[in-house]
């Protein structure tokens, strides 16, 4: 008995690239194309209706970007594997996608067999990254001080992440943009950080963070 095909939804606003993915999926015996979306809103709607195994998700689309679409889809359908397929490999895009819950990240220059292999990998529960993206992630984490994760155990992971950015002198607005969260959420986290560290304000928090080794590396 043959294994069921991997059901794939394509979310891509470029007609030419979408055509190429459609042809690739149709020519792959263990995959089926179950839908196409040309913007983030359509991706959310079709994911809810089709419940695919994998979504090939572009990041920069009209109506709703791929990061927010990923977040909304996984909120209601956490079993869907989302594989980002984009032309952007900057740190901000990569880590925003990972925080949103994407299981893989490939660049649009990937070879057809790389895309096929990535689809199979994320469908089976693995995480996969293109070579360039994997290197960027390794470099990013290598630059982060070991103290960042353990210096302030009273802080949550998100609060430690925000404290790292505070120590790099980022404003609340900049932090909100980097982490793809609202300024109000950042303000709430910052208040919690100050309370837990028992500091009077931003300057004192920066001093405490830098004494612990945070903020000395400045990832893009």
C-alpha positions in Angstrom: 0.0 0.0 0.0 1.4 3.4 -1.0 2.0 6.0 1.6 -0.3 9.0 1.4 0.9 12.0 -0.5 2.2 15.0 1.3 -0.5 17.7 1.0 1.1 21.1 0.2 -0.3 24.6 0.1 1.7 27.3 -1.7 1.5 30.9 -0.4 3.4 33.1 -2.9 2.5 36.4 -4.5 4.9 36.0 -7.5 3.0 34.4 -10.4 6.2 33.1 -12.0 7.6 31.5 -8.8 4.2 30.1 -7.9 4.0 28.5 -11.4 7.4 26.9 -10.9 6.4 25.5 -7.5 3.1 24.2 -9.0 5.1 22.4 -11.7 7.5 21.0 -9.2 4.8 19.6 -7.0 2.9 18.1 -9.9 6.0 16.3 -11.0 6.7 14.9 -7.6 5.0 11.5 -7.0 4.7 11.7 -3.2 3.3 15.3 -3.1 0.0 16.9 -4.0 -0.8 20.6 -4.4 -4.0 21.3 -2.4 -4.2 25.1 -2.8 -2.5 28.4 -3.8 -2.6 31.7 -2.0 -1.4 35.0 -3.3 -1.3 36.8 0.1 -1.2 36.1 3.8 -4.9 36.4 4.4 -5.6 33.8 1.7 -3.0 31.6 3.2 -4.7 31.7 6.6 -8.1 31.0 5.1 -7.0 28.2 2.9 -4.9 26.6 5.6 -8.0 26.5 7.8 -10.0 24.9 5.1 -7.5 22.5 3.4 -5.5 21.6 6.5 -2.4 20.7 4.5 0.6 18.9 5.8 3.0 21.6 4.6 2.8 25.2 3.6 5.4 26.8 1.4 5.3 30.4 2.8 6.7 33.5 1.3 7.5 36.2 3.8 6.7 39.4 2.0 3.2 39.3 0.7 0.4 41.8 0.5 -2.6 42.0 2.9 -0.7 40.0 5.6 3.0 39.1 5.7 4.2 35.6 5.9 5.4 36.0 9.5 2.0 37.0 10.8 0.2 34.4 8.6 2.5 31.7 10.0 1.6 32.8 13.6 -2.1 32.8 12.9 -2.1 29.5 11.1 -0.1 27.7 13.9 -2.3 29.2 16.6 -5.3 27.2 15.3 -3.5 24.4 13.4 -0.2 23.7 15.2 0.2 20.4 13.3 0.8 22.1 10.0 4.5 22.3 9.0 5.5 25.7 7.6 8.5 25.9 5.3 9.5 29.5 4.6 10.7 30.0 1.0 11.9 33.5 0.5 14.6 35.7 -1.1 15.5 37.3 2.3 18.2 35.7 4.5 18.8 38.6 7.0 18.9 37.7 10.7 15.7 39.6 11.4 13.6 37.7 8.8 15.1 34.3 9.8 14.5 34.7 13.5 11.1 36.3 13.2 10.1 33.3 11.1 11.5 30.9 13.7 9.7 32.7 16.6 6.5 32.5 14.6 6.8 28.7 14.5 8.2 28.0 11.0 9.8 24.6 10.8 12.2 25.4 8.0 13.7 28.2 6.0 15.0 28.1 2.4 16.0 30.7 0.0 14.3 30.9 -3.4 17.6 30.1 -5.1 17.4 26.5 -3.7 17.6 23.7 -6.2 14.4 21.7 -6.9 15.7 18.6 -5.2 16.5 20.7 -2.1 12.9 22.0 -2.0 11.6 18.5 -2.3 13.8 17.2 0.4 12.9 20.1 2.7 9.2 19.5 2.2 9.6 15.8 3.1 11.8 16.7 6.2 9.4 19.2 7.7 6.4 17.0 6.9 8.1 14.2 9.0 8.7 16.6 11.9 12.2 17.7 11.3 13.5 21.2 11.1 15.6 22.2 8.0 17.5 25.3 6.9 19.3 26.1 3.8 23.2 26.1 4.0 23.4 29.9 4.1 20.7 30.3 6.7 22.1 27.6 8.9 25.5 29.4 8.9 23.9 32.6 9.8 22.1 30.9 12.7 25.3 29.3 13.9 27.2 32.6 13.8 24.3 34.4 15.6 24.3 32.0 18.5 28.1 31.8 18.6 28.2 35.6 19.1 25.7 35.6 22.0 27.4 35.5 25.4 26.9 32.3 27.3 25.8 34.4 30.3 22.8 35.6 28.3 20.7 32.5 29.1 21.7 32.0 32.7 22.6 35.4 34.2 19.1 36.3 35.2 17.2 33.0 35.8 14.3 34.9 37.2 13.5 36.3 33.8 11.6 34.4 31.1 13.2 33.6 27.8 11.4 36.5 26.2 12.4 38.9 28.9 16.1 37.8 28.6 15.8 38.4 24.8 14.4 41.9 25.5 17.0 42.7 28.1 19.7 41.8 25.6 18.3 44.3 23.2 17.9 46.9 25.9 21.6 46.4 26.7 22.3 47.1 23.0 20.5 50.5 23.5 17.5 49.6 21.3 14.3 51.6 22.0 11.0 50.0 22.8 9.8 50.7 19.3 12.9 49.1 17.7 12.5 46.1 20.0 8.8 45.8 18.9 9.8 45.8 15.3 12.7 43.3 15.7 10.6 40.8 17.7 7.4 41.4 15.7 5.3 42.2 18.8 3.4 45.3 19.8 5.0 48.3 21.5 2.6 47.8 24.4 3.7 44.2 24.8 7.3 45.4 24.9 6.5 48.0 27.6 4.8 45.3 29.7 7.9 43.1 29.4 10.2 46.0 30.2 8.2 46.8 33.4 8.4 43.2 34.4 12.2 43.1 33.8 12.7 46.3 35.9 10.6 44.9 38.7 12.4 41.5 38.7 15.8 43.0 38.6 14.8 45.6 41.2 16.2 48.5 39.1 14.9 52.0 38.8 15.1 52.4 35.1 16.7 51.7 31.8 20.2 52.9 32.6 20.5 50.8 35.7 19.1 47.8 33.8 21.8 48.3 31.0 24.5 48.4 33.6 23.3 45.2 35.3 23.0 43.5 31.9 26.4 44.5 30.7 28.0 43.5 33.9 26.6 40.0 33.2 27.9 40.0 29.6 24.8 40.9 27.7 24.7 43.4 24.9 28.3 43.2 23.9 27.5 41.4 20.6 25.1 43.2 18.3 23.5 40.9 15.8 22.0 42.6 12.8 
